[in-house]
Amino acid sequence: MKKNIILIIMMIIIAVLLFVIIKNSKSYLPWNSETQMKIANELVNKGLYKHAITEYKKLLEYPAYTTKEKANILYIIGNVYMEKLSDCENALASYLMMKTLLPKDGLLTEVNPKIVECFERIGKPFEAQQEMNKVTLLDKTEEKPNETIVARIGNRKISLNDLYEQIKNLPSYMQDVYKNKDKQFEFLRDYVITELLFDSAKRRNYDKDSEIMEKTNQMKKSLIVQKLIEDEIKDKVKVSEDEIKLYYEAHKKEFIEKKDKQEKQKTFEEAKEQIKSILVQQREQNAYKDMIEKLLKAEKVTIYEDIFKTE
């Protein structure tokens, strides 16, 4: 009887050992995690993205891997799905699992925009906007007492004062167009549509597109240069009343109107603004030329013009 009990116990032990061996053979590989990572990375480098994902997923089974390390693997898998395979559904699943593992990790600053973009690309703009609302404080300021809200975009409020500020940013000749309520309503509608399109573009990370960023930098550079030119020459183009009169007396023939085959000499008052524009333009050109010459000399610039001469 005792022999039978011992035999049963031994059989149970052997069964448990076999179970552990079989389980380990499925979950673990004969090499360490660093080697496994190198294998997966190499597959990515060779363009074998689906195979790489399979190998990355095996790393999630390593018992020694911390939650942080597993979250990083899920992030890598998500990037391969999204950037290499354009598979936004599987990418989204990976990013969401990663976010669940580490809801307060610093890497979420990169993951959250990707989640929003994935929702947008798989045709779920509402979920994309909800996700954006969670991670972006759209309504940065509290509603002021007695403030008139004229529109809402999700959690974001657009007040009448906001609308007026936008109109004030327009050139003066355009501001006059929006004096009446009907035109202000048209402007508001166009403004809301623009904001919606801009939000949609941001959800797709177009604001990080290299081509757009380059164009933005060029535009910014042009605006800065224009501001410099305006500040440098504005005090050098002032024209006095006496200078305008002297120019008029010296160029009277330039201010003769022809009408019905008859010539009529413009009076000084009639020609005054035209003369002022001519003098200002001349001085702007001269001031600009002087500024450029000084910069070229100060910075010791050399331009090799001979290279561009045709033989």
C-alpha positions in Angstrom: 0.0 0.0 0.0 2.8 2.4 0.9 4.6 1.5 -2.3 1.5 2.4 -4.3 1.2 5.8 -2.5 4.9 6.5 -3.2 4.5 5.6 -6.8 1.5 7.9 -7.2 3.4 10.8 -5.6 6.3 10.2 -7.9 4.0 10.2 -10.9 2.4 13.5 -9.8 5.9 15.1 -9.4 6.9 13.8 -12.9 3.7 15.2 -14.4 4.3 18.6 -12.7 7.8 18.7 -14.0 6.7 17.8 -17.5 4.1 20.5 -17.4 6.6 23.1 -16.3 9.1 22.0 -19.1 6.4 22.2 -21.8 5.2 25.6 -20.5 8.7 27.0 -20.5 9.4 25.7 -24.0 6.5 27.7 -25.3 7.1 30.9 -23.4 10.9 31.2 -23.2 13.6 31.2 -25.8 17.1 29.6 -25.5 18.7 33.1 -25.5 18.4 36.2 -23.4 16.1 39.2 -24.0 18.9 41.4 -25.4 19.5 38.8 -28.2 15.7 38.6 -28.8 15.6 42.4 -29.1 18.5 42.4 -31.6 16.7 39.8 -33.7 13.5 41.9 -33.8 15.3 45.1 -34.6 17.2 43.4 -37.4 14.0 42.2 -38.9 12.7 45.8 -38.9 15.9 47.0 -40.6 15.4 44.4 -43.3 11.8 45.4 -43.9 10.3 42.2 -42.5 7.9 44.1 -40.3 5.3 41.4 -39.6 8.0 39.0 -38.6 9.6 41.7 -36.4 6.3 42.2 -34.6 6.1 38.5 -33.9 9.5 38.6 -32.3 8.8 41.7 -30.4 5.7 40.1 -28.9 7.8 37.2 -27.6 9.6 39.7 -25.4 6.3 40.4 -23.6 6.4 36.8 -22.3 9.8 37.3 -20.5 9.1 36.9 -16.8 12.0 39.2 -15.8 10.6 42.1 -17.9 9.2 45.0 -15.8 5.9 46.7 -16.6 7.9 49.7 -17.9 9.9 47.5 -20.3 6.8 45.7 -21.6 5.1 49.1 -22.1 8.1 50.2 -24.2 7.8 47.0 -26.3 4.1 47.8 -26.9 5.1 51.3 -28.0 7.7 49.9 -30.5 5.1 47.4 -31.8 2.6 50.2 -32.2 5.1 52.3 -34.2 5.9 49.4 -36.5 2.2 48.9 -37.2 1.6 52.6 -37.8 4.7 53.8 -39.5 5.8 50.7 -41.5 2.5 48.8 -42.2 0.0 51.7 -42.0 -2.1 49.4 -39.8 -3.7 52.0 -37.5 -6.1 49.5 -35.8 -3.4 47.3 -34.5 -1.2 50.3 -33.8 -4.0 51.8 -31.8 -4.5 48.6 -29.8 -0.8 48.5 -28.9 -0.8 52.2 -27.9 -3.9 51.7 -25.7 -2.4 48.7 -24.0 0.8 50.6 -23.4 -1.2 53.5 -21.9 -3.1 51.1 -19.7 0.1 49.7 -18.3 1.6 53.1 -17.7 -1.1 55.7 -17.4 1.2 58.4 -16.1 4.4 57.7 -18.0 6.4 60.4 -19.6 6.3 58.6 -22.9 2.6 59.4 -23.1 3.4 62.8 -24.5 4.4 60.9 -27.7 1.8 58.2 -27.5 -1.3 60.4 -27.0 -1.0 62.3 -30.3 -0.5 58.9 -32.1 -3.7 57.5 -30.4 -5.6 60.6 -31.7 -4.2 60.2 -35.2 -5.1 56.5 -35.3 -8.7 57.2 -34.3 -8.8 59.8 -37.0 -7.4 57.5 -39.7 -9.7 54.6 -38.9 -12.7 56.9 -39.4 -13.5 57.7 -35.8 -13.2 61.5 -35.5 -15.5 61.7 -32.5 -13.2 59.3 -30.5 -10.2 61.3 -31.8 -11.7 64.5 -30.5 -12.6 62.9 -27.2 -9.0 61.7 -26.8 -7.7 65.1 -27.7 -9.9 66.7 -25.1 -8.5 64.4 -22.4 -4.9 65.3 -23.1 -5.2 68.9 -24.3 -6.6 71.6 -22.2 -8.6 73.3 -24.9 -10.5 75.5 -22.5 -7.5 77.2 -20.8 -9.4 80.1 -19.3 -12.5 80.2 -17.1 -15.6 81.8 -18.5 -15.7 85.4 -17.4 -18.9 86.8 -15.7 -21.3 88.2 -18.3 -19.2 87.0 -21.1 -21.2 86.2 -24.3 -20.4 82.8 -25.7 -21.1 82.8 -29.5 -19.9 79.3 -30.3 -18.5 76.1 -28.8 -16.1 73.5 -30.3 -16.2 70.6 -27.9 -15.1 72.0 -24.5 -13.7 75.1 -26.1 -15.7 78.3 -25.8 -15.5 81.2 -28.3 -16.7 84.4 -26.8 -17.9 87.6 -28.5 -14.6 89.2 -27.4 -12.6 86.4 -29.0 -14.5 87.1 -32.2 -13.7 90.8 -32.0 -10.1 90.1 -31.4 -9.9 87.9 -34.5 -11.5 90.7 -36.6 -9.0 93.2 -35.1 -6.1 91.1 -36.4 -7.3 91.7 -40.0 -6.0 94.6 -42.1 -7.8 97.8 -41.4 -9.5 97.9 -44.8 -11.0 94.4 -44.1 -12.2 95.3 -40.6 -14.7 97.7 -42.1 -16.4 94.8 -43.9 -17.3 93.2 -40.6 -18.9 96.1 -38.8 -22.5 94.8 -39.1 -23.9 91.7 -37.4 -24.5 89.6 -40.6 -20.9 89.9 -41.7 -19.7 89.1 -38.2 -21.8 85.9 -38.2 -20.3 85.0 -41.6 -16.8 85.6 -40.1 -17.6 83.5 -37.0 -18.8 80.6 -39.2 -15.7 80.7 -41.3 -13.5 80.9 -38.2 -15.2 77.8 -36.6 -14.8 75.8 -39.8 -11.1 76.8 -40.0 -10.6 75.7 -36.4 -12.3 72.4 -37.1 -10.1 71.7 -40.1 -7.1 72.8 -38.1 -8.0 70.4 -35.3 -8.5 67.6 -37.8 -5.1 68.3 -39.3 -3.4 68.3 -35.9 -5.0 65.0 -35.1 -3.2 63.6 -38.1 0.0 65.3 -37.0 0.2 67.5 -40.1 1.5 70.2 -37.7 4.7 68.1 -37.5 5.0 67.4 -41.2 8.5 68.3 -42.3 7.4 70.1 -45.5 4.9 72.3 -43.6 7.4 73.0 -40.9 10.0 74.1 -43.5 7.4 76.4 -45.2 6.4 77.8 -41.8 10.1 78.5 -41.0 10.5 80.3 -44.3 7.4 82.3 -43.7 8.5 83.2 -40.2 11.9 84.2 -41.6 10.3 86.5 -44.2 8.1 88.2 -41.5 11.1 88.8 -39.3 13.1 90.2 -42.1 10.2 92.4 -43.2 9.9 93.7 -39.6 13.6 94.5 -39.5 13.5 96.4 -42.8 10.5 98.4 -41.6 12.1 99.3 -38.3 15.4 100.2 -40.0 14.1 102.4 -42.8 10.9 103.9 -41.3 12.7 107.0 -39.8 14.6 107.5 -43.1 11.7 107.9 -45.4 9.9 110.8 -43.8 9.0 113.5 -46.3 8.3 117.1 -45.4 5.8 119.5 -47.0 8.7 121.6 -48.4 10.3 118.6 -50.1 6.9 117.8 -51.7 6.6 121.4 -53.0 10.1 121.4 -54.4 9.5 118.1 -56.2 6.2 119.5 -57.6 7.8 122.7 -58.9 10.7 120.7 -60.5 8.4 118.0 -62.1 5.2 119.9 -63.0 5.1 118.3 -66.5 4.6 114.9 -64.8 1.4 116.1 -63.3 -0.5 117.1 -66.4 -3.9 115.4 -67.1 -5.2 114.7 -70.5 -8.9 114.7 -70.9 -11.0 115.1 -74.1 -7.8 116.0 -75.9 -7.2 118.8 -73.5 -4.3 119.2 -71.0 -4.9 120.3 -67.5 -2.2 121.0 -64.9 -2.8 119.4 -61.6 -2.7 121.8 -58.6 -0.2 121.1 -55.8 -3.0 119.9 -53.6 -4.2 117.5 -56.3 -0.7 116.1 -56.8 0.4 116.2 -53.2 -0.3 112.5 -52.2 1.1 111.1 -55.4 4.3 113.0 -55.0 4.6 111.9 -51.4 4.2 108.3 -52.5 6.9 108.7 -55.1 9.4 110.3 -52.6 8.7 107.7 -49.9 9.3 104.8 -52.4 12.5 106.4 -53.6 13.8 106.8 -50.1 12.7 103.3 -49.1 14.7 101.9 -52.0 17.8 104.0 -51.1 17.6 103.2 -47.4 17.2 99.5 -48.2 20.2 99.6 -50.5 22.4 101.3 -47.9 21.3 98.9 -45.2 22.2 95.9 -47.4 25.6 97.4 -48.4 26.5 98.0 -44.7 25.5 94.4 -43.8 27.5 92.9 -46.6 30.6 94.9 -45.6 30.2 94.3 -41.9 29.8 90.5 -42.3 32.6 90.3 -44.9 30.4 88.6 -47.4 31.9 87.3 -50.7 29.6 86.3 -53.6 31.4 84.4 -56.4 29.6 85.9 -59.3 32.0 84.4 -61.9 30.6 81.0 -61.3 27.3 82.0 -62.8 28.6 83.8 -65.8 27.9 82.1 -69.1 30.9 81.4 -71.3 
